[in-house]
Amino acid sequence: MYFDSFAEFLRMGGHGLYVWVAYGSTLVVLLSAFFITRRTALNVEENIRWAMLSRQAEQISGVQIKEEVGNESET
């Protein structure tokens, strides 16, 4: 192994601050991208679900209105 102790590993020959900030900022960006994409996908799925339910409700109500109009003309 290149480092004699864990403290030396963290210091990385004097470049530890730069290395760990780079790793940390990369992790923050990747996690942010993941969660933003996931939230957007869930919102899109929710919108599609509501659109489908709305369309089904319109179709059902349209059928009921046509049936009511048909029944009124028969009497």
mmCIF file as gemmi writes it, N, C-alpha and C atoms, coordinates in Angstrom:
data_model
loop_
_atom_site.group_PDB
_atom_site.id
_atom_site.type_symbol
_atom_site.label_atom_id
_atom_site.label_alt_id
_atom_site.label_comp_id
_atom_site.label_asym_id
_atom_site.label_entity_id
_atom_site.label_seq_id
_atom_site.pdbx_PDB_ins_code
_atom_site.Cartn_x
_atom_site.Cartn_y
_atom_site.Cartn_z
_atom_site.occupancy
_atom_site.B_iso_or_equiv
_atom_site.pdbx_formal_charge
_atom_site.auth_seq_id
_atom_site.auth_asym_id
_atom_site.pdbx_PDB_model_num
ATOM 1 N N . MET Axp A 1 ? 0.853 -1.173 0 1 0 ? 1 A 1
ATOM 2 C CA . MET Axp A 1 ? 0 0 0 1 0 ? 1 A 1
ATOM 3 C C . MET Axp A 1 ? 0.899 1.236 0 1 0 ? 1 A 1
ATOM 4 N N . TYR Axp A 2 ? 0.41 2.307 -0.595 1 0 ? 2 A 1
ATOM 5 C CA . TYR Axp A 2 ? 1.217 3.512 -0.747 1 0 ? 2 A 1
ATOM 6 C C . TYR Axp A 2 ? 1.301 4.365 0.52 1 0 ? 2 A 1
ATOM 7 N N . PHE Axp A 3 ? 0.37 4.223 1.409 1 0 ? 3 A 1
ATOM 8 C CA . PHE Axp A 3 ? 0.324 5.071 2.602 1 0 ? 3 A 1
ATOM 9 C C . PHE Axp A 3 ? 0.586 4.224 3.844 1 0 ? 3 A 1
ATOM 10 N N . ASP Axp A 4 ? 1.339 4.788 4.774 1 0 ? 4 A 1
ATOM 11 C CA . ASP Axp A 4 ? 1.668 4.061 6 1 0 ? 4 A 1
ATOM 12 C C . ASP Axp A 4 ? 0.55 4.126 7.027 1 0 ? 4 A 1
ATOM 13 N N . SER Axp A 5 ? -0.293 5.154 6.961 1 0 ? 5 A 1
ATOM 14 C CA . SER Axp A 5 ? -1.383 5.278 7.926 1 0 ? 5 A 1
ATOM 15 C C . SER Axp A 5 ? -2.595 5.906 7.246 1 0 ? 5 A 1
ATOM 16 N N . PHE Axp A 6 ? -3.709 5.825 7.933 1 0 ? 6 A 1
ATOM 17 C CA . PHE Axp A 6 ? -4.94 6.412 7.391 1 0 ? 6 A 1
ATOM 18 C C . PHE Axp A 6 ? -4.833 7.933 7.317 1 0 ? 6 A 1
ATOM 19 N N . ALA Axp A 7 ? -4.144 8.537 8.27 1 0 ? 7 A 1
ATOM 20 C CA . ALA Axp A 7 ? -3.949 9.992 8.26 1 0 ? 7 A 1
ATOM 21 C C . ALA Axp A 7 ? -3.161 10.421 7.026 1 0 ? 7 A 1
ATOM 22 N N . GLU Axp A 8 ? -2.14 9.641 6.658 1 0 ? 8 A 1
ATOM 23 C CA . GLU Axp A 8 ? -1.381 9.96 5.446 1 0 ? 8 A 1
ATOM 24 C C . GLU Axp A 8 ? -2.259 9.789 4.206 1 0 ? 8 A 1
ATOM 25 N N . PHE Axp A 9 ? -3.118 8.79 4.246 1 0 ? 9 A 1
ATOM 26 C CA . PHE Axp A 9 ? -4.048 8.596 3.131 1 0 ? 9 A 1
ATOM 27 C C . PHE Axp A 9 ? -4.953 9.82 2.967 1 0 ? 9 A 1
ATOM 28 N N . LEU Axp A 10 ? -5.447 10.339 4.075 1 0 ? 10 A 1
ATOM 29 C CA . LEU Axp A 10 ? -6.314 11.522 4.012 1 0 ? 10 A 1
ATOM 30 C C . LEU Axp A 10 ? -5.548 12.755 3.538 1 0 ? 10 A 1
ATOM 31 N N . ARG Axp A 11 ? -4.289 12.884 3.944 1 0 ? 11 A 1
ATOM 32 C CA . ARG Axp A 11 ? -3.476 14.038 3.528 1 0 ? 11 A 1
ATOM 33 C C . ARG Axp A 11 ? -3.029 13.923 2.078 1 0 ? 11 A 1
ATOM 34 N N . MET Axp A 12 ? -2.847 12.724 1.578 1 0 ? 12 A 1
ATOM 35 C CA . MET Axp A 12 ? -2.441 12.44 0.203 1 0 ? 12 A 1
ATOM 36 C C . MET Axp A 12 ? -1.249 13.283 -0.235 1 0 ? 12 A 1
ATOM 37 N N . GLY Axp A 13 ? -0.24 13.269 0.577 1 0 ? 13 A 1
ATOM 38 C CA . GLY Axp A 13 ? 0.989 13.97 0.218 1 0 ? 13 A 1
ATOM 39 C C . GLY Axp A 13 ? 0.813 15.476 0.128 1 0 ? 13 A 1
ATOM 40 N N . GLY Axp A 14 ? -0.099 16.035 0.902 1 0 ? 14 A 1
ATOM 41 C CA . GLY Axp A 14 ? -0.329 17.476 0.892 1 0 ? 14 A 1
ATOM 42 C C . GLY Axp A 14 ? -1.422 17.921 -0.075 1 0 ? 14 A 1
ATOM 43 N N . HIS Axp A 15 ? -1.947 16.997 -0.851 1 0 ? 15 A 1
ATOM 44 C CA . HIS Axp A 15 ? -2.995 17.328 -1.829 1 0 ? 15 A 1
ATOM 45 C C . HIS Axp A 15 ? -4.373 16.85 -1.378 1 0 ? 15 A 1
ATOM 46 N N . GLY Axp A 16 ? -4.476 16.414 -0.145 1 0 ? 16 A 1
ATOM 47 C CA . GLY Axp A 16 ? -5.72 15.836 0.365 1 0 ? 16 A 1
ATOM 48 C C . GLY Axp A 16 ? -6.908 16.776 0.288 1 0 ? 16 A 1
ATOM 49 N N . LEU Axp A 17 ? -6.703 18.028 0.635 1 0 ? 17 A 1
ATOM 50 C CA . LEU Axp A 17 ? -7.814 18.977 0.596 1 0 ? 17 A 1
ATOM 51 C C . LEU Axp A 17 ? -8.401 19.069 -0.808 1 0 ? 17 A 1
ATOM 52 N N . TYR Axp A 18 ? -7.545 19.233 -1.799 1 0 ? 18 A 1
ATOM 53 C CA . TYR Axp A 18 ? -8.005 19.336 -3.188 1 0 ? 18 A 1
ATOM 54 C C . TYR Axp A 18 ? -8.712 18.053 -3.618 1 0 ? 18 A 1
ATOM 55 N N . VAL Axp A 19 ? -8.111 16.913 -3.303 1 0 ? 19 A 1
ATOM 56 C CA . VAL Axp A 19 ? -8.668 15.626 -3.726 1 0 ? 19 A 1
ATOM 57 C C . VAL Axp A 19 ? -10.035 15.393 -3.098 1 0 ? 19 A 1
ATOM 58 N N . TRP Axp A 20 ? -10.182 15.611 -1.792 1 0 ? 20 A 1
ATOM 59 C CA . TRP Axp A 20 ? -11.438 15.326 -1.119 1 0 ? 20 A 1
ATOM 60 C C . TRP Axp A 20 ? -12.524 16.327 -1.477 1 0 ? 20 A 1
ATOM 61 N N . VAL Axp A 21 ? -12.144 17.577 -1.727 1 0 ? 21 A 1
ATOM 62 C CA . VAL Axp A 21 ? -13.136 18.552 -2.201 1 0 ? 21 A 1
ATOM 63 C C . VAL Axp A 21 ? -13.621 18.16 -3.597 1 0 ? 21 A 1
ATOM 64 N N . ALA Axp A 22 ? -12.703 17.695 -4.438 1 0 ? 22 A 1
ATOM 65 C CA . ALA Axp A 22 ? -13.093 17.257 -5.786 1 0 ? 22 A 1
ATOM 66 C C . ALA Axp A 22 ? -14.029 16.054 -5.71 1 0 ? 22 A 1
ATOM 67 N N . TYR Axp A 23 ? -13.673 15.063 -4.886 1 0 ? 23 A 1
ATOM 68 C CA . TYR Axp A 23 ? -14.551 13.906 -4.723 1 0 ? 23 A 1
ATOM 69 C C . TYR Axp A 23 ? -15.903 14.316 -4.143 1 0 ? 23 A 1
ATOM 70 N N . GLY Axp A 24 ? -15.899 15.162 -3.142 1 0 ? 24 A 1
ATOM 71 C CA . GLY Axp A 24 ? -17.144 15.588 -2.506 1 0 ? 24 A 1
ATOM 72 C C . GLY Axp A 24 ? -18.045 16.362 -3.456 1 0 ? 24 A 1
ATOM 73 N N . SER Axp A 25 ? -17.468 17.296 -4.205 1 0 ? 25 A 1
ATOM 74 C CA . SER Axp A 25 ? -18.287 18.083 -5.135 1 0 ? 25 A 1
ATOM 75 C C . SER Axp A 25 ? -18.825 17.201 -6.258 1 0 ? 25 A 1
ATOM 76 N N . THR Axp A 26 ? -18.029 16.242 -6.712 1 0 ? 26 A 1
ATOM 77 C CA . THR Axp A 26 ? -18.516 15.314 -7.733 1 0 ? 26 A 1
ATOM 78 C C . THR Axp A 26 ? -19.672 14.481 -7.199 1 0 ? 26 A 1
ATOM 79 N N . LEU Axp A 27 ? -19.541 14.01 -5.983 1 0 ? 27 A 1
ATOM 80 C CA . LEU Axp A 27 ? -20.615 13.233 -5.369 1 0 ? 27 A 1
ATOM 81 C C . LEU Axp A 27 ? -21.887 14.059 -5.22 1 0 ? 27 A 1
ATOM 82 N N . VAL Axp A 28 ? -21.755 15.312 -4.817 1 0 ? 28 A 1
ATOM 83 C CA . VAL Axp A 28 ? -22.917 16.187 -4.67 1 0 ? 28 A 1
ATOM 84 C C . VAL Axp A 28 ? -23.603 16.401 -6.021 1 0 ? 28 A 1
ATOM 85 N N . VAL Axp A 29 ? -22.827 16.644 -7.059 1 0 ? 29 A 1
ATOM 86 C CA . VAL Axp A 29 ? -23.4 16.859 -8.397 1 0 ? 29 A 1
ATOM 87 C C . VAL Axp A 29 ? -24.107 15.606 -8.892 1 0 ? 29 A 1
ATOM 88 N N . LEU Axp A 30 ? -23.479 14.448 -8.74 1 0 ? 30 A 1
ATOM 89 C CA . LEU Axp A 30 ? -24.094 13.202 -9.202 1 0 ? 30 A 1
ATOM 90 C C . LEU Axp A 30 ? -25.369 12.869 -8.435 1 0 ? 30 A 1
ATOM 91 N N . LEU Axp A 31 ? -25.338 13.041 -7.122 1 0 ? 31 A 1
ATOM 92 C CA . LEU Axp A 31 ? -26.543 12.776 -6.325 1 0 ? 31 A 1
ATOM 93 C C . LEU Axp A 31 ? -27.656 13.764 -6.662 1 0 ? 31 A 1
ATOM 94 N N . SER Axp A 32 ? -27.294 15.023 -6.857 1 0 ? 32 A 1
ATOM 95 C CA . SER Axp A 32 ? -28.298 16.022 -7.236 1 0 ? 32 A 1
ATOM 96 C C . SER Axp A 32 ? -28.934 15.674 -8.572 1 0 ? 32 A 1
ATOM 97 N N . ALA Axp A 33 ? -28.11 15.299 -9.531 1 0 ? 33 A 1
ATOM 98 C CA . ALA Axp A 33 ? -28.638 14.918 -10.85 1 0 ? 33 A 1
ATOM 99 C C . ALA Axp A 33 ? -29.564 13.714 -10.721 1 0 ? 33 A 1
ATOM 100 N N . PHE Axp A 34 ? -29.177 12.746 -9.918 1 0 ? 34 A 1
ATOM 101 C CA . PHE Axp A 34 ? -30.006 11.56 -9.734 1 0 ? 34 A 1
ATOM 102 C C . PHE Axp A 34 ? -31.361 11.913 -9.135 1 0 ? 34 A 1
ATOM 103 N N . PHE Axp A 35 ? -31.351 12.684 -8.046 1 0 ? 35 A 1
ATOM 104 C CA . PHE Axp A 35 ? -32.611 12.989 -7.367 1 0 ? 35 A 1
ATOM 105 C C . PHE Axp A 35 ? -33.491 13.94 -8.175 1 0 ? 35 A 1
ATOM 106 N N . ILE Axp A 36 ? -32.898 14.884 -8.88 1 0 ? 36 A 1
ATOM 107 C CA . ILE Axp A 36 ? -33.688 15.787 -9.727 1 0 ? 36 A 1
ATOM 108 C C . ILE Axp A 36 ? -34.329 14.996 -10.866 1 0 ? 36 A 1
ATOM 109 N N . THR Axp A 37 ? -33.562 14.103 -11.48 1 0 ? 37 A 1
ATOM 110 C CA . THR Axp A 37 ? -34.104 13.279 -12.568 1 0 ? 37 A 1
ATOM 111 C C . THR Axp A 37 ? -35.206 12.364 -12.051 1 0 ? 37 A 1
ATOM 112 N N . ARG Axp A 38 ? -34.996 11.781 -10.895 1 0 ? 38 A 1
ATOM 113 C CA . ARG Axp A 38 ? -36.014 10.893 -10.31 1 0 ? 38 A 1
ATOM 114 C C . ARG Axp A 38 ? -37.296 11.65 -9.997 1 0 ? 38 A 1
ATOM 115 N N . ARG Axp A 39 ? -37.168 12.839 -9.413 1 0 ? 39 A 1
ATOM 116 C CA . ARG Axp A 39 ? -38.345 13.637 -9.088 1 0 ? 39 A 1
ATOM 117 C C . ARG Axp A 39 ? -39.08 14.06 -10.363 1 0 ? 39 A 1
ATOM 118 N N . THR Axp A 40 ? -38.335 14.428 -11.394 1 0 ? 40 A 1
ATOM 119 C CA . THR Axp A 40 ? -38.952 14.808 -12.661 1 0 ? 40 A 1
ATOM 120 C C . THR Axp A 40 ? -39.687 13.624 -13.283 1 0 ? 40 A 1
ATOM 121 N N . ALA Axp A 41 ? -39.065 12.449 -13.245 1 0 ? 41 A 1
ATOM 122 C CA . ALA Axp A 41 ? -39.708 11.252 -13.803 1 0 ? 41 A 1
ATOM 123 C C . ALA Axp A 41 ? -40.988 10.915 -13.041 1 0 ? 41 A 1
ATOM 124 N N . LEU Axp A 42 ? -40.957 11.029 -11.727 1 0 ? 42 A 1
ATOM 125 C CA . LEU Axp A 42 ? -42.159 10.759 -10.941 1 0 ? 42 A 1
ATOM 126 C C . LEU Axp A 42 ? -43.255 11.765 -11.246 1 0 ? 42 A 1
ATOM 127 N N . ASN Axp A 43 ? -42.887 13.031 -11.442 1 0 ? 43 A 1
ATOM 128 C CA . ASN Axp A 43 ? -43.878 14.049 -11.793 1 0 ? 43 A 1
ATOM 129 C C . ASN Axp A 43 ? -44.488 13.772 -13.159 1 0 ? 43 A 1
ATOM 130 N N . VAL Axp A 44 ? -43.662 13.341 -14.109 1 0 ? 44 A 1
ATOM 131 C CA . VAL Axp A 44 ? -44.178 13.012 -15.443 1 0 ? 44 A 1
ATOM 132 C C . VAL Axp A 44 ? -45.132 11.82 -15.356 1 0 ? 44 A 1
ATOM 133 N N . GLU Axp A 45 ? -44.742 10.799 -14.599 1 0 ? 45 A 1
ATOM 134 C CA . GLU Axp A 45 ? -45.625 9.64 -14.436 1 0 ? 45 A 1
ATOM 135 C C . GLU Axp A 45 ? -46.951 10.047 -13.789 1 0 ? 45 A 1
ATOM 136 N N . GLU Axp A 46 ? -46.885 10.911 -12.804 1 0 ? 46 A 1
ATOM 137 C CA . GLU Axp A 46 ? -48.098 11.387 -12.137 1 0 ? 46 A 1
ATOM 138 C C . GLU Axp A 46 ? -48.99 12.158 -13.113 1 0 ? 46 A 1
ATOM 139 N N . ASN Axp A 47 ? -48.379 13.011 -13.934 1 0 ? 47 A 1
ATOM 140 C CA . ASN Axp A 47 ? -49.154 13.77 -14.92 1 0 ? 47 A 1
ATOM 141 C C . ASN Axp A 47 ? -49.79 12.847 -15.943 1 0 ? 47 A 1
ATOM 142 N N . ILE Axp A 48 ? -49.07 11.832 -16.37 1 0 ? 48 A 1
ATOM 143 C CA . ILE Axp A 48 ? -49.634 10.868 -17.324 1 0 ? 48 A 1
ATOM 144 C C . ILE Axp A 48 ? -50.788 10.117 -16.676 1 0 ? 48 A 1
ATOM 145 N N . ARG Axp A 49 ? -50.618 9.715 -15.428 1 0 ? 49 A 1
ATOM 146 C CA . ARG Axp A 49 ? -51.686 9.004 -14.715 1 0 ? 49 A 1
ATOM 147 C C . ARG Axp A 49 ? -52.944 9.868 -14.61 1 0 ? 49 A 1
ATOM 148 N N . TRP Axp A 50 ? -52.77 11.149 -14.254 1 0 ? 50 A 1
ATOM 149 C CA . TRP Axp A 50 ? -53.93 12.049 -14.144 1 0 ? 50 A 1
ATOM 150 C C . TRP Axp A 50 ? -54.574 12.286 -15.501 1 0 ? 50 A 1
ATOM 151 N N . ALA Axp A 51 ? -53.761 12.404 -16.547 1 0 ? 51 A 1
ATOM 152 C CA . ALA Axp A 51 ? -54.321 12.605 -17.886 1 0 ? 51 A 1
ATOM 153 C C . ALA Axp A 51 ? -55.137 11.395 -18.315 1 0 ? 51 A 1
ATOM 154 N N . MET Axp A 52 ? -54.637 10.199 -18.023 1 0 ? 52 A 1
ATOM 155 C CA . MET Axp A 52 ? -55.375 8.989 -18.381 1 0 ? 52 A 1
ATOM 156 C C . MET Axp A 52 ? -56.678 8.899 -17.594 1 0 ? 52 A 1
ATOM 157 N N . LEU Axp A 53 ? -56.632 9.198 -16.296 1 0 ? 53 A 1
ATOM 158 C CA . LEU Axp A 53 ? -57.858 9.168 -15.494 1 0 ? 53 A 1
ATOM 159 C C . LEU Axp A 53 ? -58.849 10.224 -15.959 1 0 ? 53 A 1
ATOM 160 N N . SER Axp A 54 ? -58.344 11.392 -16.32 1 0 ? 54 A 1
ATOM 161 C CA . SER Axp A 54 ? -59.209 12.458 -16.809 1 0 ? 54 A 1
ATOM 162 C C . SER Axp A 54 ? -59.876 12.051 -18.117 1 0 ? 54 A 1
ATOM 163 N N . ARG Axp A 55 ? -59.087 11.45 -19.008 1 0 ? 55 A 1
ATOM 164 C CA . ARG Axp A 55 ? -59.644 11.01 -20.292 1 0 ? 55 A 1
ATOM 165 C C . ARG Axp A 55 ? -60.692 9.919 -20.076 1 0 ? 55 A 1
ATOM 166 N N . GLN Axp A 56 ? -60.407 8.993 -19.158 1 0 ? 56 A 1
ATOM 167 C CA . GLN Axp A 56 ? -61.388 7.944 -18.87 1 0 ? 56 A 1
ATOM 168 C C . GLN Axp A 56 ? -62.659 8.538 -18.283 1 0 ? 56 A 1
ATOM 169 N N . ALA Axp A 57 ? -62.529 9.515 -17.407 1 0 ? 57 A 1
ATOM 170 C CA . ALA Axp A 57 ? -63.709 10.158 -16.817 1 0 ? 57 A 1
ATOM 171 C C . ALA Axp A 57 ? -64.513 10.886 -17.883 1 0 ? 57 A 1
ATOM 172 N N . GLU Axp A 58 ? -63.826 11.54 -18.813 1 0 ? 58 A 1
ATOM 173 C CA . GLU Axp A 58 ? -64.538 12.226 -19.896 1 0 ? 58 A 1
ATOM 174 C C . GLU Axp A 58 ? -65.286 11.232 -20.763 1 0 ? 58 A 1
ATOM 175 N N . GLN Axp A 59 ? -64.639 10.098 -21.058 1 0 ? 59 A 1
ATOM 176 C CA . GLN Axp A 59 ? -65.292 9.09 -21.88 1 0 ? 59 A 1
ATOM 177 C C . GLN Axp A 59 ? -66.506 8.501 -21.168 1 0 ? 59 A 1
ATOM 178 N N . ILE Axp A 60 ? -66.374 8.23 -19.888 1 0 ? 60 A 1
ATOM 179 C CA . ILE Axp A 60 ? -67.494 7.667 -19.12 1 0 ? 60 A 1
ATOM 180 C C . ILE Axp A 60 ? -68.628 8.676 -19.03 1 0 ? 60 A 1
ATOM 181 N N . SER Axp A 61 ? -68.308 9.929 -18.729 1 0 ? 61 A 1
ATOM 182 C CA . SER Axp A 61 ? -69.366 10.932 -18.625 1 0 ? 61 A 1
ATOM 183 C C . SER Axp A 61 ? -70.001 11.192 -19.985 1 0 ? 61 A 1
ATOM 184 N N . GLY Axp A 62 ? -69.22 11.114 -21.043 1 0 ? 62 A 1
ATOM 185 C CA . GLY Axp A 62 ? -69.772 11.288 -22.383 1 0 ? 62 A 1
ATOM 186 C C . GLY Axp A 62 ? -70.737 10.185 -22.731 1 0 ? 62 A 1
ATOM 187 N N . VAL Axp A 63 ? -70.438 8.965 -22.341 1 0 ? 63 A 1
ATOM 188 C CA . VAL Axp A 63 ? -71.324 7.829 -22.585 1 0 ? 63 A 1
ATOM 189 C C . VAL Axp A 63 ? -72.6 8.002 -21.78 1 0 ? 63 A 1
ATOM 190 N N . GLN Axp A 64 ? -72.49 8.43 -20.541 1 0 ? 64 A 1
ATOM 191 C CA . GLN Axp A 64 ? -73.667 8.607 -19.701 1 0 ? 64 A 1
ATOM 192 C C . GLN Axp A 64 ? -74.552 9.712 -20.253 1 0 ? 64 A 1
ATOM 193 N N . ILE Axp A 65 ? -73.985 10.794 -20.735 1 0 ? 65 A 1
ATOM 194 C CA . ILE Axp A 65 ? -74.774 11.889 -21.301 1 0 ? 65 A 1
ATOM 195 C C . ILE Axp A 65 ? -75.506 11.401 -22.543 1 0 ? 65 A 1
ATOM 196 N N . LYS Axp A 66 ? -74.824 10.652 -23.401 1 0 ? 66 A 1
ATOM 197 C CA . LYS Axp A 66 ? -75.457 10.128 -24.606 1 0 ? 66 A 1
ATOM 198 C C . LYS Axp A 66 ? -76.59 9.179 -24.239 1 0 ? 66 A 1
ATOM 199 N N . GLU Axp A 67 ? -76.396 8.356 -23.22 1 0 ? 67 A 1
ATOM 200 C CA . GLU Axp A 67 ? -77.446 7.432 -22.795 1 0 ? 67 A 1
ATOM 201 C C . GLU Axp A 67 ? -78.646 8.189 -22.248 1 0 ? 67 A 1
ATOM 202 N N . GLU Axp A 68 ? -78.405 9.26 -21.464 1 0 ? 68 A 1
ATOM 203 C CA . GLU Axp A 68 ? -79.483 10.059 -20.904 1 0 ? 68 A 1
ATOM 204 C C . GLU Axp A 68 ? -80.266 10.734 -22.028 1 0 ? 68 A 1
ATOM 205 N N . VAL Axp A 69 ? -79.554 11.272 -23.013 1 0 ? 69 A 1
ATOM 206 C CA . VAL Axp A 69 ? -80.226 11.929 -24.139 1 0 ? 69 A 1
ATOM 207 C C . VAL Axp A 69 ? -81.033 10.914 -24.914 1 0 ? 69 A 1
ATOM 208 N N . GLY Axp A 70 ? -80.5 9.72 -25.096 1 0 ? 70 A 1
ATOM 209 C CA . GLY Axp A 70 ? -81.219 8.663 -25.807 1 0 ? 70 A 1
ATOM 210 C C . GLY Axp A 70 ? -82.467 8.216 -25.059 1 0 ? 70 A 1
ATOM 211 N N . ASN Axp A 71 ? -82.396 8.137 -23.751 1 0 ? 71 A 1
ATOM 212 C CA . ASN Axp A 71 ? -83.546 7.741 -22.942 1 0 ? 71 A 1
ATOM 213 C C . ASN Axp A 71 ? -84.631 8.812 -22.935 1 0 ? 71 A 1
ATOM 214 N N . GLU Axp A 72 ? -84.248 10.073 -22.945 1 0 ? 72 A 1
ATOM 215 C CA . GLU Axp A 72 ? -85.23 11.161 -22.948 1 0 ? 72 A 1
ATOM 216 C C . GLU Axp A 72 ? -85.986 11.22 -24.264 1 0 ? 72 A 1
ATOM 217 N N . SER Axp A 73 ? -85.328 10.904 -25.376 1 0 ? 73 A 1
ATOM 218 C CA . SER Axp A 73 ? -86.001 10.98 -26.658 1 0 ? 73 A 1
ATOM 219 C C . SER Axp A 73 ? -86.964 9.813 -26.846 1 0 ? 73 A 1
ATOM 220 N N . GLU Axp A 74 ? -86.773 8.704 -26.115 1 0 ? 74 A 1
ATOM 221 C CA . GLU Axp A 74 ? -87.665 7.567 -26.228 1 0 ? 74 A 1
ATOM 222 C C . GLU Axp A 74 ? -88.973 7.797 -25.491 1 0 ? 74 A 1
ATOM 223 N N . THR Axp A 75 ? -88.996 8.657 -24.478 1 0 ? 75 A 1
ATOM 224 C CA . THR Axp A 75 ? -90.226 8.855 -23.713 1 0 ? 75 A 1
ATOM 225 C C . THR Axp A 75 ? -91.136 9.845 -24.335 1 0 ? 75 A 1
